């Protein structure tokens, strides 16, 4: 299934008549899509990582509809120490297939791992045709997945660096990074013009962060189509989350590209798994992640959490002891024991695919309610809303649409959705609860081109609409 950029500022008057969320994508039938999911690693630093269909169903039941697979440059290119490995390509095929079979789209992201030494300062100068070697590695991927509909696009340079190069971040971005992006995009679109190209800004040197944000600002457009701004945010100061996201929002206006957060979530420490309160305790992390999630939801941005891994790769890279981005705590590559103090926030309810326009959505963690406002378009087919009732609504939940349709799910009876209140001209069988995938499937909206206010609330027969 092909995704396209949702109506954005540079498309003229599209916001004049509608107040849909600014950042988002459309699938090939025009449904409004909010991508959410995880970074999937092929190697965790201690060896190869392998996944199976159970891992992917676990991902789905945490709300994932998108995976970002990290590519290893050393297994796709002829940089020193690297070579093209056919078995690695087969492994990538398996990850794409596992995702497709679970209803998850794939984005590939290139990292510079696996080569003897990647020297960014030399890479920018391109004196040994490093750019061509890099693009040749991408061509292997572009050609292989050009006709694979479940491959959404490509995040072309992961966390580009300045390091010791004597140049400002702005000059590096304007003189080297943007021209490189333009070259990569042009080459990619010769092969697969309908795939999206995701891009990032320069990763700043340690100690040079602005507002605790270590990603340099992009101040000029790229002037290409089918592009998505995919910044990372690893913010540990909750009062600065909105500040950073507002800056990204301003950059997206300049770039004329919607935002998909390519990685997020400050790493957790080994001690966090054993502490409830205090510095580095689980309550502190929960509050930080909730604040971040609320900013994302209010902006309507999709987001990809690092990493869908177990604890095997915990490292000492921050003051405070061993830490990790992994969402599971068991000490193996592909984990099953969730760090629930963060995964319950990552796996919060949200609209995955809406036949129509998403005007706004927000999950309130205090009241456990999802508020969603949409404009319907029945011609676009079915809609999907991730609810995650197994973690958020063990006491059951109610679906309230405007003030006249109320359905509820009773976890004791487990008979699907029951009707509390329904207008005569509405068919309640159009609303289906998918227990396995933890989603509400709407086969057809009760009204076409209508503004609907939808609320998912805890408890059964909850008919009070506020």
ZIWOBEL-V232815 format. One record per residue. RES is the residue in one letter. PHI is phi in radians with two decimals (999 if undefined). PSI is psi in radians with two decimals (none if undefined). OMEGA is omega in whole degrees, -180 to 180 (none if undefined). Layout:
res: {RES;RES}
phi: {PHI;PHI}
psi: {PSI;PSI}
omega: {OMEGA;OMEGA}
This chain:
res: {X;X;X;X;X;X;X;X;X;X;X;X;X;X;X;X;X;X;X;X;X;X;X;X;X;X;X;X;X;X;X;X;X;X;X;X;X;X;X;X;X;X;X;X;X;X;X;X;X;X;X;X;X;X;X;X;X;X;X;X;X;X;X;X;X;X;X;X;X;X;X;X;X;X;X;X;X;X;X;X;X;X;X;X;X;X;X;X;X;X;X;X;X;X;X;X;X;X;X;X;X;X;X;X;X;X;X;X;X;X;X;X;X;X;X;X;X;X;X;X;X;X;X;X;X;X;X;X;X;X;X;X;X;X;X;X;X;X;X;X;X;X;X;X;X;X;X;X;X;X;X;X;X;X;X;X;X;X;X;X;X;X;X;X;X;X;X;X;X;X;X;X;X;X;X;X;X;X;X;X;X;X;X;X;X;X;X;X;X;X;X;X;X;X;X;X;X;X;X;X;X;X;X;X;X;X;X;X;X;X;X;X;X;X;X;X;X;X;X;X;X;X;X;X;X;X;X;X;X;X;X;X;X;X;X;X;X;X;X;X;X;X;X;X;X;X;X;X;X;X;X;X;X;X;X;X;X;X;X;X;X;X;X;X;X;X;X;X;X;X;X;X;X;X;X;X;X;X;X;X;X;X;X;X;X;X;X;X;X;X;X;X;X;X;X;X;X;X;X;X;X;X;X;X;X;X;X;X;X;X;X;X;X;X;X;X;X;X;X;X;X;X;X;X;X;X;X;X;X;X;X;X;X;X;X;X;X;X;X;X;X;X;X;X;X;X;X;X;X;X;X;X;X;X;X;X;X;X;X;X;X;X;X;X;X;X;X;X;X;X;X;X;X;X;X;X;X;X;X;X;X;X;X;X;X;X;X;X;X;X;X;X;X;X;X;X;X;X;X;X;X;X;X;X;X;X;X;X;X;X;X;X;X;X;X;X;X;X;X;X;X;X;X;X;X;X;X;X;X;X;X;X;X;X;X;X;X;X;X;X;X;X;X;X;X;X;X;X;X;X;X;X;X;X;X;X;X;X;X;X;X;X;X;X;X;X}
phi: {999;-1.47;-1.87;-2.25;-1.17;-1.23;-0.80;-2.21;-0.95;-1.30;-1.51;1.48;-1.67;-1.11;-1.62;-1.21;-1.71;-2.25;-2.02;-1.19;-1.08;-1.34;-1.85;3.06;-2.25;-2.13;-1.52;-1.19;-1.72;1.66;-1.19;-1.43;-1.99;-2.00;-1.27;-2.63;3.03;-2.39;-1.36;-1.96;-1.65;-1.55;-2.62;-1.89;1.61;-2.03;2.43;-1.20;-2.06;-2.20;-2.18;-2.26;-1.14;-1.13;-1.05;-1.27;-1.19;-1.08;-1.09;-1.06;-1.28;-1.82;1.67;-1.32;-2.18;-2.52;-2.13;-1.98;-1.57;-1.42;-1.48;-1.81;-0.98;-1.15;-1.82;-2.26;-2.47;-1.97;-1.08;-0.88;1.60;-1.90;-2.84;-1.35;-1.93;-1.13;-1.16;-1.16;-1.11;-1.12;-1.12;-1.09;-1.00;-1.16;-1.19;-1.11;-1.16;-1.05;-1.12;-0.99;-1.14;-1.70;1.43;-1.95;-1.39;-2.06;-2.05;-1.73;-2.23;-1.51;-1.91;-1.69;-1.23;1.70;-1.70;-1.00;-2.82;-1.72;-1.82;-1.07;-1.04;-1.29;-1.01;-1.11;-1.26;1.04;-1.27;-1.97;1.00;-1.05;-1.11;-1.15;-1.10;-1.14;-1.14;-1.06;-1.09;-1.13;-1.05;-1.02;-1.27;-1.00;-1.20;-1.19;-2.03;-1.01;-1.84;-1.56;-1.18;-1.41;-1.55;-1.34;3.04;-2.42;-1.62;-1.46;-2.44;-1.49;0.77;-1.03;-2.08;-1.68;0.96;-1.62;-1.11;-1.42;-2.86;-1.33;-1.12;-1.12;-1.16;-1.05;-1.11;-1.28;-1.45;-2.04;-1.21;-1.10;-1.04;-1.13;-1.01;-1.08;-1.14;-1.11;-1.07;-1.06;-1.21;-1.11;-1.34;-1.22;-1.74;-2.45;-1.13;-1.59;-1.33;-1.46;-1.93;-1.72;-2.56;-2.17;-1.78;-1.21;-1.40;-1.35;-1.14;-0.98;1.58;-1.93;-1.16;-2.04;0.95;1.10;-1.96;-1.66;-2.14;-1.21;-1.42;-1.71;-2.06;-2.52;-1.23;-1.72;1.06;-2.45;-1.64;0.99;-2.00;-2.34;-1.41;-2.13;-1.22;-1.80;-2.41;-2.08;-1.54;-1.86;-1.98;-1.09;-1.27;-1.81;-1.03;-1.14;-1.01;-1.15;-1.18;-1.11;-1.16;-1.05;-1.09;-1.13;-1.10;-1.11;-1.11;-1.12;-1.36;0.96;-2.51;-1.21;-1.73;-2.23;-1.12;-1.29;-2.68;-2.74;1.83;-0.98;-1.09;-1.70;-1.75;-1.00;-1.19;-1.08;-1.14;-2.02;-2.05;-1.56;-2.07;1.48;-1.04;1.19;-1.40;-1.15;-1.14;-1.12;-1.15;-1.04;-1.13;-1.09;-1.17;-1.10;-1.03;-1.11;-1.08;-1.14;-1.13;-0.99;-1.12;-1.11;-1.43;1.35;-1.54;-1.35;-2.71;-2.09;-1.62;-1.62;-2.11;-1.57;-2.42;-1.51;-1.60;-1.09;-1.85;-1.06;-2.33;-1.73;-2.07;-2.40;-1.06;2.11;1.89;-0.99;-2.54;-2.78;-1.62;-1.09;-1.65;-1.99;-1.87;-1.31;-1.52;-2.62;-1.14;-1.79;-1.59;-2.35;-1.57;-1.22;-1.44;-1.12;-1.16;-1.95;-1.19;-1.15;-1.46;-1.01;-1.63;-1.39;-1.05;-2.92;-1.40;-1.44;-2.60;-2.14;-1.34;2.46;-2.04;-1.47;-1.55;-2.93;-2.74;-2.81;-1.72;-1.61;-1.21;-1.24;-1.74;1.01;-2.14;-1.81;-1.88;-2.38;-2.14;-2.39;-2.01;-1.41;-2.59;-1.12;-1.17;-1.49;1.66;-1.43;-2.10;-2.32;-2.13;-1.33;-2.02;1.04;-1.11;-1.07;-1.88;-1.72;-2.35;-1.11;-1.61;1.57;-2.52;-2.11;-1.92;-2.04;-2.06;0.88;-2.09;-2.13;-2.20;-2.31;-2.08;-2.56;-2.08;-1.80;-1.20;-1.36;-1.39;0.90;-1.97;1.51;-1.34;-1.93;-1.74;-1.77;-2.65;-2.71;-1.11;-1.11;-1.60;-1.97;-1.68;-1.18;-1.23;-1.28;-1.88;-2.17;-1.65;-1.67;-1.12;-1.11;-1.63;1.04;-2.17;-1.64;-1.79;-1.89;-1.20;-2.77;-1.20;-1.13;-2.33;-1.76;0.81;-2.01;-1.50;-2.03;-1.82;-1.98;-2.27;-1.85;-2.25;-1.23;1.61;-1.75;0.97;-1.52;-1.77;-1.46;-1.74;-2.03}
psi: {2.24;2.45;2.57;2.84;2.35;2.72;2.14;3.07;-0.70;-0.10;0.36;-2.00;0.24;-0.41;-0.05;-0.68;-0.35;2.67;0.77;2.81;2.57;-0.63;2.13;3.11;2.89;2.46;-3.07;-0.33;0.03;0.12;2.57;2.14;2.37;1.84;2.36;2.47;-2.53;2.70;2.27;2.09;2.47;-0.26;2.38;0.27;-0.31;0.17;3.11;2.66;2.36;2.52;2.77;-3.10;-0.52;-0.70;-0.71;-0.59;-0.60;-0.69;-0.78;-0.73;-0.08;0.19;0.12;2.34;0.03;2.43;2.55;1.92;2.14;2.07;2.57;1.97;-0.61;-0.28;0.09;-0.06;3.07;0.55;2.72;2.17;-0.12;2.85;2.76;2.10;2.06;-0.62;-0.55;-0.69;-0.68;-0.63;-0.74;-0.70;-0.73;-0.64;-0.70;-0.76;-0.75;-0.73;-0.85;-0.80;-0.39;0.02;0.45;2.24;2.75;2.36;2.36;2.43;2.23;2.16;2.86;0.31;2.62;-0.11;2.84;-0.88;2.14;2.05;1.80;-0.69;-0.69;-0.64;-0.77;-0.66;-0.48;0.58;-0.39;0.51;0.66;-0.61;-0.72;-0.71;-0.70;-0.82;-0.61;-0.65;-0.75;-0.63;-0.57;-0.77;-0.82;-0.80;-0.64;-0.61;0.29;-0.63;0.20;1.86;-0.42;-0.13;1.97;-0.72;-2.84;2.21;1.84;-0.49;2.02;2.11;1.12;2.55;2.64;-0.82;-2.08;0.04;2.29;1.45;2.65;2.82;-0.67;-0.78;-0.71;-0.76;-0.83;-0.73;-0.59;-0.89;-0.89;-0.78;-0.62;-0.79;-0.76;-0.71;-0.78;-0.80;-0.79;-0.73;-0.69;-0.76;-0.18;-0.47;-0.81;1.39;-0.35;-0.11;2.63;2.55;2.10;2.55;2.75;3.03;3.05;2.36;2.08;2.70;2.67;2.32;-0.04;0.27;2.66;2.20;0.65;0.36;2.05;0.49;2.17;2.71;2.45;2.22;0.11;2.71;2.88;-0.40;0.89;2.75;2.89;0.75;2.62;2.27;2.09;1.11;2.79;2.60;2.00;1.07;2.23;0.09;1.85;-0.47;-0.21;-0.07;-0.88;-0.65;-0.81;-0.76;-0.59;-0.65;-0.75;-0.68;-0.71;-0.71;-0.68;-0.59;-0.77;-0.73;-0.27;0.85;2.37;2.85;2.33;1.96;1.96;-0.51;2.54;2.90;1.78;2.40;2.60;2.71;2.75;-0.67;-0.43;-0.59;-0.24;-0.03;2.39;-0.91;3.10;-3.10;2.24;0.24;2.91;-0.59;-0.65;-0.77;-0.73;-0.77;-0.73;-0.81;-0.66;-0.80;-0.77;-0.78;-0.69;-0.68;-0.77;-0.85;-0.75;-0.57;-0.33;0.42;2.56;2.88;2.49;2.11;2.33;2.47;2.76;1.24;2.89;-2.88;0.15;-0.43;0.40;2.37;2.87;1.41;0.04;2.62;2.37;-0.11;-3.05;2.40;2.94;2.75;-0.12;2.56;-0.12;2.63;-0.14;2.55;1.23;2.99;-0.96;1.91;2.99;-0.29;1.81;2.52;1.48;-0.38;-0.33;-0.62;-0.51;-0.46;-0.73;-0.75;0.70;2.72;2.54;2.80;2.03;-0.79;2.15;2.22;1.58;-2.62;2.29;2.08;-0.65;2.72;2.63;2.26;2.13;1.93;-0.47;-0.74;-0.12;0.79;2.40;2.13;2.23;2.31;2.22;2.85;2.15;2.69;1.65;-0.38;-0.29;-0.04;-2.64;2.81;2.71;2.24;2.06;2.29;-0.62;0.85;-0.52;-0.48;-0.55;-0.44;1.00;-0.31;0.19;2.91;2.79;2.53;2.06;2.12;2.04;-2.32;0.14;-0.10;2.09;2.10;2.75;2.73;2.17;1.94;-0.27;-0.76;-0.64;0.91;0.30;-2.87;2.38;2.74;2.21;-0.70;2.30;2.26;2.73;-0.55;0.20;2.35;1.85;-0.29;-0.14;-0.18;2.05;2.31;2.09;1.73;-0.73;-0.81;-0.03;0.72;2.61;2.10;2.17;1.86;-0.61;2.26;2.55;-0.46;2.57;2.58;0.74;2.61;2.10;2.37;2.04;2.36;2.29;2.09;2.63;2.64;2.78;2.59;0.74;1.61;0.10;1.93;2.16;none}
omega: {-178;173;173;178;176;178;-173;-173;-173;179;169;-167;-172;179;-178;-175;-175;179;179;179;-172;-174;180;-179;173;173;-171;176;174;177;178;-173;170;-180;174;-179;-170;167;179;-177;172;-180;-178;180;177;179;-179;178;179;-179;176;-175;177;177;-178;175;175;178;179;-178;171;173;-175;167;-178;171;173;-178;-179;177;177;-177;-178;179;-177;-171;179;164;-178;-180;-178;173;179;-176;-177;179;178;178;177;177;177;177;-178;179;177;-179;177;177;-179;-178;179;-179;-178;175;-177;166;174;179;-178;170;-177;179;172;174;-177;178;178;-176;-175;-178;177;-179;-179;-178;173;-177;179;180;178;-180;180;177;179;-180;176;176;178;-178;176;-180;-178;-178;-177;-173;-178;-177;179;-171;-179;175;-174;-177;-169;174;-155;178;-178;175;177;-172;171;-180;-172;-177;-177;-177;177;178;179;-180;178;-180;-175;-174;-173;-170;-178;175;177;178;-179;179;-180;-179;-179;180;179;-174;168;-175;-179;-172;-176;176;178;173;177;-178;-176;174;-176;175;-174;178;-179;179;-177;-178;175;-174;179;-180;-172;179;-174;-177;172;-171;178;-177;174;177;175;180;177;180;180;176;-173;-180;173;174;176;-175;178;177;-171;-180;-179;-178;-178;178;180;-179;176;177;177;-180;177;178;-179;175;179;-176;-174;-178;177;-179;164;-179;-173;174;176;175;180;-177;178;-179;178;-179;-179;180;-176;-176;175;-174;177;-179;-179;177;-175;178;178;179;-180;180;179;-179;178;179;180;-179;180;177;177;-176;-179;177;-178;-178;168;-176;-179;-177;171;-16;175;-175;169;-169;-172;-172;-180;-173;174;-179;178;172;-179;177;-179;-179;-176;171;-174;-178;177;-174;178;-170;171;-173;179;-172;175;-178;-175;163;-168;178;173;-174;177;176;177;-175;-180;179;178;176;-179;-178;-175;174;-175;-179;173;178;179;171;179;172;179;-176;-180;-177;-178;178;173;175;-175;177;-176;166;-171;173;-173;180;-177;176;-175;177;180;176;176;-177;-180;-175;-178;179;-175;-175;175;178;-177;179;176;176;-178;-180;-170;-179;-172;178;-180;175;179;178;180;-176;178;-179;180;180;-176;-178;175;-175;172;-176;-176;175;-177;-176;-179;178;-177;179;175;180;-172;176;176;-176;-177;-177;176;-178;167;178;177;-178;-179;178;-178;180;180;-177;-179;173;-180;171;-175;177;170;-173;179;178;-178;-178;180;-171;179;179;-179;none}
